[in-house]
Amino acid sequence: MDHKRLPENRSGYEDPQSGNQCKKDHTPKFGDSVDSKVEDYSDHFPPVDAKALVFDCDGTIVDTMPNHFDAFMQTATEYGFKFTKELFLTEAGRGETDIIRDIFKGQGLAPIDFQAAVDYKKEAFKELCRVQPPSAIPPVMALIQEGKRRGLPMAVVSGSAKEMVIEALEAAGVKDDFEVIIGRQDYEKAKPDPEPYLLGAKMLGVEPKDCVGYEDAENAGIASILAAGYLKAEFVKDFKDYPLF
């Protein structure tokens, strides 16, 4: 499989003192500590009445979205459908089988083995991550640390396969911080349906109205949190130091 490398400086953040744009290598990698920057992100800390925190994974905890996009582009070439960055961002947060099936329907293409296409995309993504491991997202890592400090139960609710989510969380060094990890195979109706986030709250044993949810996907993820009746829905792309894509 022929994989292209992503641009080296695709993400960065503004230095809070100088205002200068920093290079990507200033962003913490998997396993790096962000303790020294925790206070920089206190504006995003959960309200005092929050009883649980529930996070998406891809693009929320870990900056995997560029690799997911490249893997989708390889899959589009292999299976003969059109795919764009705009479409990728619009569909972010939905199940991949649903995305590809809807693309084929929308483009008037004959049905294929959609699971085979998803499996192809999954392998392409894994290879891209081996070539260029994604970074942990600093403000969200700080939130996880704050959740630990307060003793809040935390869950991950992802639209990706659970094994891929676990790999990402292990590489980021935060897997053991989550009492519950939910992948796409664990629920029937994908985001924007409220089922994934309702399941997250249920498995934590906390009422949805007492949970705060964190997402990078506005059309699917934030909509799912709001439909689940959470205390608050946080759009992490608005956070300081969120990586550019």
ChimeraX commands (.cxc) that place a marker at each C-alpha (Angstrom):
marker #1 position 0.00,0.00,0.00 radius 0.5
marker #1 position 1.42,3.36,-1.04 radius 0.5
marker #1 position 1.05,5.92,1.71 radius 0.5
marker #1 position 1.97,9.56,1.53 radius 0.5
marker #1 position 3.43,11.45,4.46 radius 0.5
marker #1 position 1.49,14.33,5.94 radius 0.5
marker #1 position 3.00,17.83,6.06 radius 0.5
marker #1 position 5.36,18.09,9.01 radius 0.5
marker #1 position 4.00,21.42,10.28 radius 0.5
marker #1 position 0.27,20.85,9.90 radius 0.5
marker #1 position -0.53,21.98,13.44 radius 0.5
marker #1 position 0.67,24.50,15.95 radius 0.5
marker #1 position -0.44,26.86,18.66 radius 0.5
marker #1 position 0.07,30.38,19.84 radius 0.5
marker #1 position 2.56,31.06,22.61 radius 0.5
marker #1 position 0.51,32.66,25.43 radius 0.5
marker #1 position 3.23,35.21,26.25 radius 0.5
marker #1 position 4.80,36.16,22.94 radius 0.5
marker #1 position 1.79,35.62,20.67 radius 0.5
marker #1 position 4.08,33.91,18.17 radius 0.5
marker #1 position 3.01,30.82,16.27 radius 0.5
marker #1 position 4.89,27.81,17.61 radius 0.5
marker #1 position 5.90,24.82,15.53 radius 0.5
marker #1 position 4.15,21.52,15.88 radius 0.5
marker #1 position 6.95,19.96,17.90 radius 0.5
marker #1 position 5.93,22.18,20.83 radius 0.5
marker #1 position 2.71,20.17,21.07 radius 0.5
marker #1 position 2.93,17.27,23.56 radius 0.5
marker #1 position 3.28,13.83,21.99 radius 0.5
marker #1 position 1.80,10.63,23.35 radius 0.5
marker #1 position 2.93,10.12,26.91 radius 0.5
marker #1 position 4.31,13.64,27.37 radius 0.5
marker #1 position 3.29,15.45,30.53 radius 0.5
marker #1 position 1.23,18.63,30.32 radius 0.5
marker #1 position 1.36,19.31,34.07 radius 0.5
marker #1 position 3.24,22.58,33.57 radius 0.5
marker #1 position 0.45,23.90,31.33 radius 0.5
marker #1 position -2.61,22.76,33.30 radius 0.5
marker #1 position -3.36,26.24,34.60 radius 0.5
marker #1 position -3.25,27.62,31.06 radius 0.5
marker #1 position -6.44,25.69,30.33 radius 0.5
marker #1 position -8.42,26.35,33.51 radius 0.5
marker #1 position -11.04,28.32,31.54 radius 0.5
marker #1 position -12.14,25.00,30.04 radius 0.5
marker #1 position -12.37,23.05,33.30 radius 0.5
marker #1 position -15.80,21.53,34.04 radius 0.5
marker #1 position -18.32,23.33,36.26 radius 0.5
marker #1 position -18.29,22.51,39.95 radius 0.5
marker #1 position -21.61,20.67,39.70 radius 0.5
marker #1 position -20.33,18.22,37.09 radius 0.5
marker #1 position -20.37,14.62,38.34 radius 0.5
marker #1 position -18.81,12.88,35.31 radius 0.5
marker #1 position -16.86,13.69,32.14 radius 0.5
marker #1 position -17.44,11.95,28.81 radius 0.5
marker #1 position -15.05,12.38,25.88 radius 0.5
marker #1 position -14.96,11.52,22.22 radius 0.5
marker #1 position -11.53,10.15,21.21 radius 0.5
marker #1 position -10.46,10.98,17.64 radius 0.5
marker #1 position -9.92,14.70,17.26 radius 0.5
marker #1 position -10.85,15.27,20.90 radius 0.5
marker #1 position -8.27,13.45,23.03 radius 0.5
marker #1 position -5.88,12.54,20.20 radius 0.5
marker #1 position -5.12,14.48,17.01 radius 0.5
marker #1 position -5.84,11.58,14.66 radius 0.5
marker #1 position -8.02,13.47,12.17 radius 0.5
marker #1 position -5.32,14.17,9.52 radius 0.5
marker #1 position -4.44,10.47,9.43 radius 0.5
marker #1 position -8.12,9.51,9.26 radius 0.5
marker #1 position -8.56,11.91,6.33 radius 0.5
marker #1 position -5.59,10.48,4.42 radius 0.5
marker #1 position -6.85,6.95,5.07 radius 0.5
marker #1 position -10.28,7.91,3.70 radius 0.5
marker #1 position -8.63,9.41,0.60 radius 0.5
marker #1 position -6.73,6.16,-0.02 radius 0.5
marker #1 position -9.96,4.21,0.42 radius 0.5
marker #1 position -11.78,6.51,-1.99 radius 0.5
marker #1 position -9.12,5.85,-4.63 radius 0.5
marker #1 position -9.25,2.11,-4.04 radius 0.5
marker #1 position -13.06,1.84,-4.14 radius 0.5
marker #1 position -13.86,4.53,-6.69 radius 0.5
marker #1 position -15.77,7.22,-4.83 radius 0.5
marker #1 position -15.21,10.96,-4.47 radius 0.5
marker #1 position -14.06,12.31,-1.11 radius 0.5
marker #1 position -13.11,15.80,0.03 radius 0.5
marker #1 position -11.92,17.52,3.17 radius 0.5
marker #1 position -15.24,19.37,3.39 radius 0.5
marker #1 position -17.14,16.08,3.30 radius 0.5
marker #1 position -14.78,14.60,5.89 radius 0.5
marker #1 position -15.34,17.45,8.33 radius 0.5
marker #1 position -19.10,17.39,7.77 radius 0.5
marker #1 position -19.33,13.65,8.41 radius 0.5
marker #1 position -16.88,13.57,11.34 radius 0.5
marker #1 position -18.18,11.64,14.32 radius 0.5
marker #1 position -20.45,9.27,12.40 radius 0.5
marker #1 position -19.78,5.57,11.96 radius 0.5
marker #1 position -17.52,4.83,9.00 radius 0.5
marker #1 position -19.81,2.20,7.50 radius 0.5
marker #1 position -22.66,4.71,7.57 radius 0.5
marker #1 position -20.45,7.39,5.97 radius 0.5
marker #1 position -19.29,5.21,3.09 radius 0.5
marker #1 position -22.76,3.76,2.48 radius 0.5
marker #1 position -24.27,7.25,2.30 radius 0.5
marker #1 position -21.50,8.43,-0.03 radius 0.5
marker #1 position -22.22,5.60,-2.46 radius 0.5
marker #1 position -25.92,6.35,-2.33 radius 0.5
marker #1 position -25.40,10.08,-2.77 radius 0.5
marker #1 position -23.02,9.61,-5.70 radius 0.5
marker #1 position -25.27,7.08,-7.42 radius 0.5
marker #1 position -22.71,4.27,-7.17 radius 0.5
marker #1 position -23.50,0.57,-7.11 radius 0.5
marker #1 position -23.36,-0.95,-3.62 radius 0.5
marker #1 position -20.15,-2.73,-2.60 radius 0.5
marker #1 position -18.95,-4.73,0.38 radius 0.5
marker #1 position -18.99,-1.74,2.72 radius 0.5
marker #1 position -17.38,-3.65,5.58 radius 0.5
marker #1 position -14.45,-4.51,3.31 radius 0.5
marker #1 position -14.03,-0.80,2.51 radius 0.5
marker #1 position -14.09,0.06,6.21 radius 0.5
marker #1 position -11.51,-2.66,6.92 radius 0.5
marker #1 position -9.30,-1.27,4.14 radius 0.5
marker #1 position -9.59,2.21,5.61 radius 0.5
marker #1 position -8.76,0.88,9.08 radius 0.5
marker #1 position -5.53,-0.76,7.87 radius 0.5
marker #1 position -4.54,2.37,5.95 radius 0.5
marker #1 position -5.09,4.43,9.11 radius 0.5
marker #1 position -2.98,2.07,11.21 radius 0.5
marker #1 position -0.12,2.29,8.73 radius 0.5
marker #1 position -0.30,6.09,8.65 radius 0.5
marker #1 position -0.17,6.18,12.45 radius 0.5
marker #1 position 2.92,3.96,12.41 radius 0.5
marker #1 position 4.63,6.33,9.97 radius 0.5
marker #1 position 3.56,9.50,11.76 radius 0.5
marker #1 position 2.13,8.94,15.26 radius 0.5
marker #1 position -0.55,11.51,16.13 radius 0.5
marker #1 position -0.23,13.89,19.06 radius 0.5
marker #1 position -2.26,14.17,22.23 radius 0.5
marker #1 position -4.32,17.39,22.34 radius 0.5
marker #1 position -2.97,19.62,25.15 radius 0.5
marker #1 position -6.12,21.33,26.52 radius 0.5
marker #1 position -8.02,18.03,26.62 radius 0.5
marker #1 position -5.14,16.25,28.34 radius 0.5
marker #1 position -5.31,19.01,30.96 radius 0.5
marker #1 position -9.05,18.36,31.37 radius 0.5
marker #1 position -8.40,14.68,31.94 radius 0.5
marker #1 position -5.86,15.56,34.63 radius 0.5
marker #1 position -8.38,17.90,36.25 radius 0.5
marker #1 position -11.01,15.17,36.19 radius 0.5
marker #1 position -8.57,12.84,37.95 radius 0.5
marker #1 position -7.77,15.52,40.52 radius 0.5
marker #1 position -11.47,15.95,41.34 radius 0.5
marker #1 position -12.09,12.21,41.38 radius 0.5
marker #1 position -14.72,12.44,38.64 radius 0.5
marker #1 position -15.61,9.24,36.78 radius 0.5
marker #1 position -14.73,9.52,33.10 radius 0.5
marker #1 position -15.70,7.69,29.92 radius 0.5
marker #1 position -14.74,7.66,26.25 radius 0.5
marker #1 position -17.55,7.39,23.68 radius 0.5
marker #1 position -16.17,6.95,20.17 radius 0.5
marker #1 position -17.45,6.24,16.68 radius 0.5
marker #1 position -14.30,4.21,15.97 radius 0.5
marker #1 position -13.76,0.51,16.65 radius 0.5
marker #1 position -13.01,-0.09,20.33 radius 0.5
marker #1 position -9.65,-1.73,19.67 radius 0.5
marker #1 position -8.45,1.37,17.83 radius 0.5
marker #1 position -9.70,3.62,20.63 radius 0.5
marker #1 position -7.88,1.55,23.24 radius 0.5
marker #1 position -4.66,1.69,21.22 radius 0.5
marker #1 position -4.87,5.47,20.99 radius 0.5
marker #1 position -5.60,5.90,24.70 radius 0.5
marker #1 position -2.79,3.54,25.67 radius 0.5
marker #1 position -0.34,5.43,23.48 radius 0.5
marker #1 position -1.50,8.71,25.05 radius 0.5
marker #1 position -0.95,7.20,28.50 radius 0.5
marker #1 position -4.52,7.87,29.67 radius 0.5
marker #1 position -6.37,4.58,29.10 radius 0.5
marker #1 position -6.46,3.72,32.81 radius 0.5
marker #1 position -8.02,7.10,33.63 radius 0.5
marker #1 position -11.31,5.97,32.08 radius 0.5
marker #1 position -13.75,3.69,33.85 radius 0.5
marker #1 position -15.67,3.15,30.61 radius 0.5
marker #1 position -14.49,2.92,26.98 radius 0.5
marker #1 position -17.19,2.62,24.32 radius 0.5
marker #1 position -16.56,1.90,20.63 radius 0.5
marker #1 position -18.84,1.78,17.62 radius 0.5
marker #1 position -19.67,-1.88,18.14 radius 0.5
marker #1 position -21.16,-1.15,21.56 radius 0.5
marker #1 position -24.29,0.68,20.38 radius 0.5
marker #1 position -26.78,0.52,17.53 radius 0.5
marker #1 position -27.55,4.12,16.60 radius 0.5
marker #1 position -24.50,6.27,15.84 radius 0.5
marker #1 position -24.02,9.95,16.61 radius 0.5
marker #1 position -25.90,12.33,16.22 radius 0.5
marker #1 position -28.38,9.98,17.89 radius 0.5
marker #1 position -28.16,10.38,21.70 radius 0.5
marker #1 position -27.65,6.63,22.26 radius 0.5
marker #1 position -23.81,6.71,22.48 radius 0.5
marker #1 position -23.72,9.46,25.13 radius 0.5
marker #1 position -26.71,8.07,27.00 radius 0.5
marker #1 position -24.86,4.74,27.16 radius 0.5
marker #1 position -21.73,6.48,28.45 radius 0.5
marker #1 position -23.63,8.10,31.30 radius 0.5
marker #1 position -25.49,4.88,32.10 radius 0.5
marker #1 position -22.30,2.83,32.30 radius 0.5
marker #1 position -20.74,5.42,34.61 radius 0.5
marker #1 position -23.84,5.29,36.81 radius 0.5
marker #1 position -24.40,9.05,36.49 radius 0.5
marker #1 position -27.49,10.88,35.25 radius 0.5
marker #1 position -26.95,12.55,31.85 radius 0.5
marker #1 position -27.93,15.92,33.34 radius 0.5
marker #1 position -24.87,15.70,35.59 radius 0.5
marker #1 position -22.37,14.90,32.81 radius 0.5
marker #1 position -20.20,17.16,30.67 radius 0.5
marker #1 position -19.42,15.94,27.13 radius 0.5
marker #1 position -16.44,16.88,24.96 radius 0.5
marker #1 position -16.45,16.66,21.17 radius 0.5
marker #1 position -14.68,17.94,18.06 radius 0.5
marker #1 position -17.52,17.00,15.70 radius 0.5
marker #1 position -20.24,19.62,15.74 radius 0.5
marker #1 position -22.74,18.04,13.35 radius 0.5
marker #1 position -22.69,14.58,14.93 radius 0.5
marker #1 position -20.93,14.67,18.29 radius 0.5
marker #1 position -22.18,17.91,19.84 radius 0.5
marker #1 position -25.66,17.13,18.55 radius 0.5
marker #1 position -25.50,13.73,20.25 radius 0.5
marker #1 position -24.45,15.26,23.59 radius 0.5
marker #1 position -27.22,17.86,23.45 radius 0.5
marker #1 position -29.83,15.26,22.53 radius 0.5
marker #1 position -28.68,13.15,25.49 radius 0.5
marker #1 position -29.50,16.03,27.84 radius 0.5
marker #1 position -26.02,16.56,29.28 radius 0.5
marker #1 position -25.23,19.36,31.72 radius 0.5
marker #1 position -22.89,20.90,29.15 radius 0.5
marker #1 position -21.52,20.17,25.66 radius 0.5
marker #1 position -17.98,21.44,25.01 radius 0.5
marker #1 position -16.73,21.96,21.45 radius 0.5
marker #1 position -12.99,21.36,21.84 radius 0.5
marker #1 position -12.07,23.02,18.54 radius 0.5
marker #1 position -12.77,26.32,20.30 radius 0.5
marker #1 position -10.17,25.56,22.97 radius 0.5
marker #1 position -6.86,27.38,23.11 radius 0.5
marker #1 position -4.03,25.40,21.47 radius 0.5
marker #1 position -6.36,23.07,19.57 radius 0.5
marker #1 position -4.25,21.77,16.63 radius 0.5
marker #1 position -4.97,23.18,13.19 radius 0.5
marker #1 position -6.24,20.93,10.38 radius 0.5
marker link #1:1,2 radius 0.2
marker link #1:2,3 radius 0.2
marker link #1:3,4 radius 0.2
marker link #1:4,5 radius 0.2
marker link #1:5,6 radius 0.2
marker link #1:6,7 radius 0.2
marker link #1:7,8 radius 0.2
marker link #1:8,9 radius 0.2
marker link #1:9,10 radius 0.2
marker link #1:10,11 radius 0.2
marker link #1:11,12 radius 0.2
marker link #1:12,13 radius 0.2
marker link #1:13,14 radius 0.2
marker link #1:14,15 radius 0.2
marker link #1:15,16 radius 0.2
marker link #1:16,17 radius 0.2
marker link #1:17,18 radius 0.2
marker link #1:18,19 radius 0.2
marker link #1:19,20 radius 0.2
marker link #1:20,21 radius 0.2
marker link #1:21,22 radius 0.2
marker link #1:22,23 radius 0.2
marker link #1:23,24 radius 0.2
marker link #1:24,25 radius 0.2
marker link #1:25,26 radius 0.2
marker link #1:26,27 radius 0.2
marker link #1:27,28 radius 0.2
marker link #1:28,29 radius 0.2
marker link #1:29,30 radius 0.2
marker link #1:30,31 radius 0.2
marker link #1:31,32 radius 0.2
marker link #1:32,33 radius 0.2
marker link #1:33,34 radius 0.2
marker link #1:34,35 radius 0.2
marker link #1:35,36 radius 0.2
marker link #1:36,37 radius 0.2
marker link #1:37,38 radius 0.2
marker link #1:38,39 radius 0.2
marker link #1:39,40 radius 0.2
marker link #1:40,41 radius 0.2
marker link #1:41,42 radius 0.2
marker link #1:42,43 radius 0.2
marker link #1:43,44 radius 0.2
marker link #1:44,45 radius 0.2
marker link #1:45,46 radius 0.2
marker link #1:46,47 radius 0.2
marker link #1:47,48 radius 0.2
marker link #1:48,49 radius 0.2
marker link #1:49,50 radius 0.2
marker link #1:50,51 radius 0.2
marker link #1:51,52 radius 0.2
marker link #1:52,53 radius 0.2
marker link #1:53,54 radius 0.2
marker link #1:54,55 radius 0.2
marker link #1:55,56 radius 0.2
marker link #1:56,57 radius 0.2
marker link #1:57,58 radius 0.2
marker link #1:58,59 radius 0.2
marker link #1:59,60 radius 0.2
marker link #1:60,61 radius 0.2
marker link #1:61,62 radius 0.2
marker link #1:62,63 radius 0.2
marker link #1:63,64 radius 0.2
marker link #1:64,65 radius 0.2
marker link #1:65,66 radius 0.2
marker link #1:66,67 radius 0.2
marker link #1:67,68 radius 0.2
marker link #1:68,69 radius 0.2
marker link #1:69,70 radius 0.2
marker link #1:70,71 radius 0.2
marker link #1:71,72 radius 0.2
marker link #1:72,73 radius 0.2
marker link #1:73,74 radius 0.2
marker link #1:74,75 radius 0.2
marker link #1:75,76 radius 0.2
marker link #1:76,77 radius 0.2
marker link #1:77,78 radius 0.2
marker link #1:78,79 radius 0.2
marker link #1:79,80 radius 0.2
marker link #1:80,81 radius 0.2
marker link #1:81,82 radius 0.2
marker link #1:82,83 radius 0.2
marker link #1:83,84 radius 0.2
marker link #1:84,85 radius 0.2
marker link #1:85,86 radius 0.2
marker link #1:86,87 radius 0.2
marker link #1:87,88 radius 0.2
marker link #1:88,89 radius 0.2
marker link #1:89,90 radius 0.2
marker link #1:90,91 radius 0.2
marker link #1:91,92 radius 0.2
marker link #1:92,93 radius 0.2
marker link #1:93,94 radius 0.2
marker link #1:94,95 radius 0.2
marker link #1:95,96 radius 0.2
marker link #1:96,97 radius 0.2
marker link #1:97,98 radius 0.2
marker link #1:98,99 radius 0.2
marker link #1:99,100 radius 0.2
marker link #1:100,101 radius 0.2
marker link #1:101,102 radius 0.2
marker link #1:102,103 radius 0.2
marker link #1:103,104 radius 0.2
marker link #1:104,105 radius 0.2
marker link #1:105,106 radius 0.2
marker link #1:106,107 radius 0.2
marker link #1:107,108 radius 0.2
marker link #1:108,109 radius 0.2
marker link #1:109,110 radius 0.2
marker link #1:110,111 radius 0.2
marker link #1:111,112 radius 0.2
marker link #1:112,113 radius 0.2
marker link #1:113,114 radius 0.2
marker link #1:114,115 radius 0.2
marker link #1:115,116 radius 0.2
marker link #1:116,117 radius 0.2
marker link #1:117,118 radius 0.2
marker link #1:118,119 radius 0.2
marker link #1:119,120 radius 0.2
marker link #1:120,121 radius 0.2
marker link #1:121,122 radius 0.2
marker link #1:122,123 radius 0.2
marker link #1:123,124 radius 0.2
marker link #1:124,125 radius 0.2
marker link #1:125,126 radius 0.2
marker link #1:126,127 radius 0.2
marker link #1:127,128 radius 0.2
marker link #1:128,129 radius 0.2
marker link #1:129,130 radius 0.2
marker link #1:130,131 radius 0.2
marker link #1:131,132 radius 0.2
marker link #1:132,133 radius 0.2
marker link #1:133,134 radius 0.2
marker link #1:134,135 radius 0.2
marker link #1:135,136 radius 0.2
marker link #1:136,137 radius 0.2
marker link #1:137,138 radius 0.2
marker link #1:138,139 radius 0.2
marker link #1:139,140 radius 0.2
marker link #1:140,141 radius 0.2
marker link #1:141,142 radius 0.2
marker link #1:142,143 radius 0.2
marker link #1:143,144 radius 0.2
marker link #1:144,145 radius 0.2
marker link #1:145,146 radius 0.2
marker link #1:146,147 radius 0.2
marker link #1:147,148 radius 0.2
marker link #1:148,149 radius 0.2
marker link #1:149,150 radius 0.2
marker link #1:150,151 radius 0.2
marker link #1:151,152 radius 0.2
marker link #1:152,153 radius 0.2
marker link #1:153,154 radius 0.2
marker link #1:154,155 radius 0.2
marker link #1:155,156 radius 0.2
marker link #1:156,157 radius 0.2
marker link #1:157,158 radius 0.2
marker link #1:158,159 radius 0.2
marker link #1:159,160 radius 0.2
marker link #1:160,161 radius 0.2
marker link #1:161,162 radius 0.2
marker link #1:162,163 radius 0.2
marker link #1:163,164 radius 0.2
marker link #1:164,165 radius 0.2
marker link #1:165,166 radius 0.2
marker link #1:166,167 radius 0.2
marker link #1:167,168 radius 0.2
marker link #1:168,169 radius 0.2
marker link #1:169,170 radius 0.2
marker link #1:170,171 radius 0.2
marker link #1:171,172 radius 0.2
marker link #1:172,173 radius 0.2
marker link #1:173,174 radius 0.2
marker link #1:174,175 radius 0.2
marker link #1:175,176 radius 0.2
marker link #1:176,177 radius 0.2
marker link #1:177,178 radius 0.2
marker link #1:178,179 radius 0.2
marker link #1:179,180 radius 0.2
marker link #1:180,181 radius 0.2
marker link #1:181,182 radius 0.2
marker link #1:182,183 radius 0.2
marker link #1:183,184 radius 0.2
marker link #1:184,185 radius 0.2
marker link #1:185,186 radius 0.2
marker link #1:186,187 radius 0.2
marker link #1:187,188 radius 0.2
marker link #1:188,189 radius 0.2
marker link #1:189,190 radius 0.2
marker link #1:190,191 radius 0.2
marker link #1:191,192 radius 0.2
marker link #1:192,193 radius 0.2
marker link #1:193,194 radius 0.2
marker link #1:194,195 radius 0.2
marker link #1:195,196 radius 0.2
marker link #1:196,197 radius 0.2
marker link #1:197,198 radius 0.2
marker link #1:198,199 radius 0.2
marker link #1:199,200 radius 0.2
marker link #1:200,201 radius 0.2
marker link #1:201,202 radius 0.2
marker link #1:202,203 radius 0.2
marker link #1:203,204 radius 0.2
marker link #1:204,205 radius 0.2
marker link #1:205,206 radius 0.2
marker link #1:206,207 radius 0.2
marker link #1:207,208 radius 0.2
marker link #1:208,209 radius 0.2
marker link #1:209,210 radius 0.2
marker link #1:210,211 radius 0.2
marker link #1:211,212 radius 0.2
marker link #1:212,213 radius 0.2
marker link #1:213,214 radius 0.2
marker link #1:214,215 radius 0.2
marker link #1:215,216 radius 0.2
marker link #1:216,217 radius 0.2
marker link #1:217,218 radius 0.2
marker link #1:218,219 radius 0.2
marker link #1:219,220 radius 0.2
marker link #1:220,221 radius 0.2
marker link #1:221,222 radius 0.2
marker link #1:222,223 radius 0.2
marker link #1:223,224 radius 0.2
marker link #1:224,225 radius 0.2
marker link #1:225,226 radius 0.2
marker link #1:226,227 radius 0.2
marker link #1:227,228 radius 0.2
marker link #1:228,229 radius 0.2
marker link #1:229,230 radius 0.2
marker link #1:230,231 radius 0.2
marker link #1:231,232 radius 0.2
marker link #1:232,233 radius 0.2
marker link #1:233,234 radius 0.2
marker link #1:234,235 radius 0.2
marker link #1:235,236 radius 0.2
marker link #1:236,237 radius 0.2
marker link #1:237,238 radius 0.2
marker link #1:238,239 radius 0.2
marker link #1:239,240 radius 0.2
marker link #1:240,241 radius 0.2
marker link #1:241,242 radius 0.2
marker link #1:242,243 radius 0.2
marker link #1:243,244 radius 0.2
marker link #1:244,245 radius 0.2
view
